[in-house]
Amino acid sequence: MRKALLIVLLVAFAWPVFDCAAASKVYEETSGRKGRYFFRRPRKNTPDQQLAYADKLLEEGKMRRAMRHYLALTRFWPESPQAGEAQYKYARLLDHRGKLMDAFEEYQRLFDHHTGFFPYDEVLHRQFELAEILMNRRKGKFLFFPGFTAPERAAPLFESIVKNGPQWERAPEAQFFVGQAYEKSLEYEQAVAAYMRTQQRYPASPFAEKASFRTAHCFYTLAQESPNNKQLLENAWATTTLFLTTYPRSDLAPKAREYAESLRRQRARLAYNTATYYDRIEKRPKSALIAYETLLRDFPDSDWTEKAKGRIEALKKIVETTSNEK
């Protein structure tokens, strides 16, 4: 019992004295005080005094204590003008300590809760830099092993940047990097969606051209992984053709033309395989005839054209004989 009483007394005397009545005369928090935890409780009675106190700690080189008291200010007086400045300084110190993901998230709190109380362009630029670093940073390095990247972590970060500044000068680049992050993670469908948004939102940007090519590239990659998937082949063909039509003089056009030629051969081969399936497996001469004739119409100079012509003549006779028998 005596031990429990001693603990209570120690806590009571250690708890910083805070005059709520005095603070309310200077500043009134309308949303209700937040984060009322022992280690985050402010040392001073007003947001202004608390900010000055944290600044002094920082000047004295007491970085971690300063961070704690900046955080206390933002949690205890979240709507005060000083909260924005304290939040900005807290994020900067996390950044300085190399806590990049934490720093990004704390910078994001500025946009979410302290609009107008921080240097907008500076923070956007730094968020962009952090997202780019995190997209390419290797983790898990051990001895001679280089580690691995986890670019998918950066996709939501770039999405936040676009949301923070949709008309910002680097917003088209940020939106493009959403696609890059997903593509590097082999999440091709999500990458395509992000690249398409780049083209829709920022059609006059240089990144629209890059996004158009990357869209074609993603579909082309998927088509190579599933060469018998007709829908993927058609999507790859359509996006590659669209890129070449829209940007015929692009530096990326030669590569796109290589994709187009490869896709043309793949589509012709799939058309021939479909025809032979009706012909040899299903034994449906009429369907096979239509499929071979479609191949000739769509791919008149393919590697399978001559083979198709030979079967067309034979199938015509079979179809004609079958019709006469009926």
C-alpha positions, 0 to 999 in steps of 0.5 A: 500500500505504501509503495503504491502511494509513493508511486502516485505521489511521484507521478503527481509531482513529476506531472508538469503544472499546466494552468488551463484557465490561463491558457484559455485566455490566450488561445481557445482550442475548439476541436478538443485537446488531443494526445494527452499522454504523459510524455507528450504533454506540453511544458508551457501554458500557451502554444506560443510559449511552448514553441519558444521553449522547443526552439530553445531546446533545439538551439541548445542541441537537444534535438530529441527533446525539442522534437518531443515538445514540438510534437506535444504542441501539435497534439495539444493545440492542433488548431493553433497557428503555432501548431503548423510551424511546430509540425513543420519543424518536427517533420524537418528534424525527422528528415534530418535524422534519416527517418524518411518514411516517417518524415514524409508522413509528418510532412503530409500532416501539414497538408492534411491539418495545417494548410497555409502555415508552412512553405508549400512549394518547399514541402512538396519538393521535399516530399517528391525527393523522399518518394523518389529515394524510397522508390529506388532505395535498396533494403536488406543489404548483407555482405555481398548481397545488394539487397532489394528494392520495394518500389510499391511503397512509393506509389501511395506517396506519389499519389499523395503528392498529386493530391496535395498539388494537382496543378503543381509544376511537377504534378505530371511527373509525380503522377507518372512516377505512380505508374513507374512505382507499380511497373517496377513492382510488376503490378502492370495493371495498376501501372497502366491505370496510373499511366492512363491518368497521366495522359488524361490529367496532363495531356500537354505534359512531356510525361503524357508521351512517356506514359503512353509508351509505358502503357504500350510497354506494359501491355506488350510485356503482359502479352509476352507472358500470355501469348495465347491471350487474345485480349492482351494481344489486342490491348498491346496492339491498340496501345502501341498503335495509338502511341505511334499515331499520336507521337510518330516522331518520338525518340521512343517510336523505333522501339514501339515499331519493334513492338508493333511488328512483334505483335503483328506476328503474334496476332497472325500466329494466334489467328492461324492456331485458331483456324487449325483448331477448328480445322483439325481438332473440332472438325468444323470445316465451315468455321475453319474456312471463315477463320482462315479467310479472316487470317488472309484478310487481316494478315495477307503477308504473314508467315502462315498465309501460304499454309492458310491458302492451301487449306482454304481450297481444300475446305471450300470443296469439303463445305461445298460437298457437305452442302450438296449432300444436304 
